[in-house]
Amino acid sequence: MDEHYESELAQSTRVLDDVDRALERLSAGTYGSCEACDAPILGADLVADPTRRVCEQHLALSSGGSDDGSAGAY
């Protein structure tokens, strides 16, 4: 398998997993709340990244300040 293809496939899988988790949170009524502290995630942040799982404070703590939308260990 081509290395570029494998990389693209892995990235697509991560995106789909993030979407699945967001849909699960929506069904559970927890969408838009930080997984670490239950604080609300700003609407503008959810518009920019609908799969966002943590608030700004926990995003900075878990990712060293990079805004990649992930939750690190959360």
C-alpha positions in Angstrom: 0.0 0.0 0.0 1.2 3.5 -0.8 2.5 5.4 2.2 0.5 8.5 1.2 -2.7 6.4 0.9 -2.1 4.9 4.3 -1.7 8.4 5.8 -4.9 9.6 4.2 -6.8 6.6 5.3 -5.6 7.0 8.9 -6.6 10.7 8.9 -10.0 9.9 7.4 -10.6 7.2 10.1 -9.7 9.7 12.9 -12.2 12.2 11.4 -15.0 9.7 11.2 -14.2 8.5 14.8 -14.4 12.2 16.0 -17.8 12.6 14.2 -19.1 9.4 15.7 -18.1 10.6 19.2 -19.8 14.0 18.6 -23.0 12.3 17.5 -22.9 10.1 20.6 -22.5 13.3 22.8 -25.4 14.9 20.9 -27.6 11.9 21.6 -26.5 11.9 25.3 -27.2 15.6 25.7 -23.6 16.4 26.5 -22.6 17.9 23.1 -21.1 21.4 23.7 -19.8 20.6 27.2 -16.2 20.0 28.0 -15.4 16.3 28.6 -12.9 17.3 31.3 -14.8 19.8 33.4 -18.4 20.1 31.9 -17.8 23.8 31.2 -19.6 25.0 28.0 -17.5 25.0 24.8 -18.0 28.3 23.0 -20.4 28.3 20.1 -17.7 29.8 17.8 -15.4 27.0 18.7 -18.1 24.4 17.8 -18.7 26.2 14.5 -15.0 26.1 13.7 -14.7 22.4 14.9 -18.0 20.6 15.5 -16.1 17.6 17.0 -14.5 19.7 19.7 -14.5 17.8 23.0 -12.9 20.2 25.5 -13.1 23.9 26.5 -10.3 26.4 25.7 -8.6 25.9 29.0 -8.4 22.1 28.7 -7.4 22.3 25.1 -4.4 24.5 26.0 -3.5 22.1 28.9 -3.7 18.9 26.8 -2.2 20.1 23.6 0.4 22.6 24.7 -1.6 25.4 23.2 -2.1 24.1 19.7 -5.6 24.4 18.4 -6.1 21.1 16.7 -9.5 20.4 18.3 -8.4 17.2 20.0 -8.6 16.6 23.6 -5.2 14.9 24.2 -5.7 12.5 27.1 -9.4 13.4 27.6 
